[in-house]
Amino acid sequence: LNDIGQPLILEKGKVYSSYEEHRGPLLFTSAALGDLIAPQNWCQLAVGSQLDISRLQSHADVSESCTFEILLPNKPTRLVYDENEITITLIPAGRKENGLECNLFYIENGHARYLIVDCLSGYLDFLPKASGSLHTGLCQGIDVLYVDEELLAENQINEDLYSLVDLKKKKKK
């Protein structure tokens, strides 16, 4: 994440501008499971689910130098780093057919609300059980929706994704 909580997957050999630079925490999602690239000037805080943090701790180049924060399901977690503050909530979204966990991440930074769709299980039945902060965010409107490229690349039309996108719009009063 950059210092205001916006996600971006790093690419090897690419030079990043100061706006793109990742000074915030390393959010461990399924998209980050590939070649792990740690940003140069990051705040040395890694966050994710219990399972994802366990995977991350197996990478010696990252685990020796950072602090880990395990996100509990549906519990907003306040992160403070380098004079910045964000609140991030892990939203469990079921399991895929292959058994892998599906998670969404809801991020608020005081100015904008982001929703990161890591993967979807095929059902939106997790929404009623989701955190109250996500429900509030859905009512107020999600400013930016990030969707994992693999989810977009699936051959079949993902009706759940379209339904979720429709829900993220600000509700009229």
N, C-alpha and C positions, 0 to 999 in steps of 0.2 A: 504494500500500500504506500502511496505517497503520504506526505505529512497531513493532508486533509482527508485521508481515508479512501481515496480512489484506487481501485485495483488496476494492475497492469502486469502481464507476464513478461519477464525479462528475456531478452534474446542475447545469446553469446556474441561478443564482439561489437555490439551496438553501443554507440556513445549517446548518453542521455543528457538532455538539457536540464537546467536547475529545476524547471517545473515538473519534468518527468522523473526526476531523481527520486528514488525510493528511500525516504528518510524515516518512514513510518514502520510499523510492525510487518513482519512476514506472515501473511495470512495463508495458511496451508489448506488448499482446496485440491480436488482431484485434478484440476488443470495444472497444478504445481507439482504433480507427481512425476512428471517427465524428468528432464534434465534440470536438477535443482541448481539455480543460479542465485546466490546471495548477493544483494545489492552492496555496493562499496560503502556507502555512508548511512546505512540503516541504523535504527535505534537499538538493535540487538534484542528485540522482543519477538518471539515466534508464537502465534496463536492458531488454534484449531481445535477440532474435536479430540477426544481422548485417543482414538485410533490414529488420527493423523499426526498428532504429536508423538505418539510412539514410533511411527514410521520416520518422522523427522529426526528423532534422537538417534536413529541408526546411521545418519550421515555425520561422520566425525568432523568434517570441515565446518558444519554449522553448529552442532551440539556442544562443542567445547567453549564457544564464545558467547552464548546467548542465554536469555531467560525465557522460560516457557510459560504460557498462560493457556490452560485448558478451558475451552468454552463449554459451559454446561448447557444442555438443551433447553431452549425457550427461556433462558435467564440472561437478561441484558448485562453485559460486562463492560464497565467503564475502563478505558485505557488512556493513560496519560503518559506522554513522551515528548521530549523536546518542546515544552510549552504548548503542546497540542493536546486536544482531548477528543476522543470519539467513543461512541457506545456501539458495541457490536453484539448481535444476538445470533446464535446458531439455531436454525430452524430445521429440525429433522423432517425430511420429506419422504420417508419410507425407504424401501430397498428396491433396487433394480432386479430384473429377472435373474441375473448372475449372483445376487446376494450382496452386492456392494451397497453401502449406505449412500443415500441421497441427502444432500444438505443444501439449504439456502442460507445466506448470510445477510442479515439486515443491519445496515450501518447508518448511524446518524452522527453528524459532526456539528450540529448547532445551526448550520446553514442549509444543508441539503440532506436528503434521505436516499440511500442506495439500496438496491436489492441485487445480490449476486446469486444467480441460479446456477448452481454447480451441476446438478442433474435432477431429473424428475423421475418418479417411480412409475408413472402412468396414471396416478390418481391424485386429486387435490384434497383428499380427505384429511390431510394433516393440517389444513388451514384453521378449522375450528379449535384445534388443540394448540395452535401457535401462540406465541407470546402476545400479551396485550399491547406491547410497543409496536409489534408488526401490524396488529389490527388498527391501531391509531395511525400508523404510517400509511396504511392502505386507504383509510378515510381521508387523510390529508393529501394523499397523492405521493407516489414514489417519484423522485426527480430523475433518477437514472436507473435503468435496469440493465445489468450485465448478464449475458448468457454465454455459457461455455460453448465454444465453437463446435465441439463434438455433438452437442445436443442439436445444434442447427444443421449439422451435416447428415443427420439421420434421414434415410430415404422416405420414411413414412411421415405423413403430416402429423405433427404433434399438437393435438387438440388441447391438451392440458396446458401447453405453453401459451397458446393463443388465449385461453381462458384466464391464465395468470396475468398476461399482458393487459387484458381488459380490466382486470381487478385493480391494477396499479394506478389507473387514472383517478384523478381527484374527483371525489363525489360532490355532486351539486347539491346545494341546500335548498 
